[in-house]
Amino acid sequence: MAYVPVAVGSGTIDSSDVQGNLDGMKNYVDGSVITADLGATNWCEPKHIMRGHYSGIVNEHSFASGQQSGRMSTSTEMSFVGNGPTGRDNPTTETAVDFPKTSITFELDGNADVMFQFHASPISPTLDLGSIVIEETDCRMLLDGSVINDALHTTFRFQGTMPTVGCANASWSGFYVAKNLAAGKHSFGLQGFCKGRYTFLVNWSVSMEAYYL
C-alpha cells in the first residue's frame, strides 16, 4: 500500500516528531513503491521531472530522457595527423591514427538511439614531389573503436614541379545514428590516414545526442 505518514500533534514540533516520517518516506521511495500505488493516468507531468545535470568538465548534459555531449575547438586550436605511421608513398595497407582532442567518452543509463555529428576544416601543406600526385588524407568516424564506413571523407592537394598545379581542401561534416546502442560506456571520435606530410584540422567539433528507448 502507499506510504501513510504518522500524524504529528499540535503545538511545538520537534525533529524527533517528524524523523520517523522522513525515514519512512525515504525507505518507501527506495524500494517499497509498487505499481498499484501509482495512478493509472496523469500522475506524472513534465514539471515533476527534475532538470538535467550539467558537467562542465566534459561538457555533458544528462536528462531523464537522454543526454548531450560535445567538444568544439577554440579559434587558435588545431588537431592533426601525419604520415609517420603510414609513409608518404600511398601504402596499400592503411594505418590510421586518431585526430587528437576529437574524442568523446560517455555512459548511457539505458539503451538509446544516439546521433553523432562532426565538422572540420582540413588544411594540407604544399608539396613539390617532381610529378603530379594526389596527397590524400582520409577521415572516418569511430564508434567504440570500430570504423563507421558510411561517414568517410577525403581531402587532397594536386602538386607538380612548377608552382602548385592545383589544390583542393574540402570541409568535412557528417552524422551517424546508432540505433539501440546498449547501456554502458562508449567512445566516439575521428581518425585519419594521411598520405602527405600532414593534415591539420581547424574549426572542428564533435557532438552526440542520446535518446533513451
HELIX and SHEET records of a PDB file:
HELIX    1   1 SER A   15  ASN A   27  1                                  13    
HELIX    2   2 TYR A   28  SER A   32  3                                   5    
HELIX    3   3 THR A   35  ASP A   37  5                                   3    
HELIX    4   4 PRO A   46  HIS A   48  5                                   3    
SHEET    1   A 5 HIS A  53  SER A  55  0                                        
SHEET    2   A 5 GLU A  60  SER A  62 -1                                        
SHEET    3   A 5 GLY A  66  MET A  72 -1                                        
SHEET    4   A 5 TYR A 198  TYR A 212 -1                                        
SHEET    5   A 5 SER A  79  GLY A  82 -1                                        
SHEET    1   B 6 HIS A  53  SER A  55  0                                        
SHEET    2   B 6 GLU A  60  SER A  62 -1                                        
SHEET    3   B 6 GLY A  66  MET A  72 -1                                        
SHEET    4   B 6 TYR A 198  TYR A 212 -1                                        
SHEET    5   B 6 ALA A 112  ILE A 123 -1                                        
SHEET    6   B 6 TRP A 172  LEU A 181 -1                                        
SHEET    1   C 3 VAL A  97  ASP A  98  0                                        
SHEET    2   C 3 GLY A 184  CYS A 194 -1                                        
SHEET    3   C 3 ILE A 104  LEU A 108 -1                                        
SHEET    1   D 5 VAL A  97  ASP A  98  0                                        
SHEET    2   D 5 GLY A 184  CYS A 194 -1                                        
SHEET    3   D 5 THR A 137  LEU A 143 -1                                        
SHEET    4   D 5 SER A 146  GLN A 159 -1                                        
SHEET    5   D 5 VAL A 133  ILE A 134 -1                                        
SHEET    1   E 5 VAL A  97  ASP A  98  0                                        
SHEET    2   E 5 GLY A 184  CYS A 194 -1                                        
SHEET    3   E 5 THR A 137  LEU A 143 -1                                        
SHEET    4   E 5 SER A 146  GLN A 159 -1                                        
SHEET    5   E 5 GLY A 166  ALA A 168 -1                                        
END                                                                             
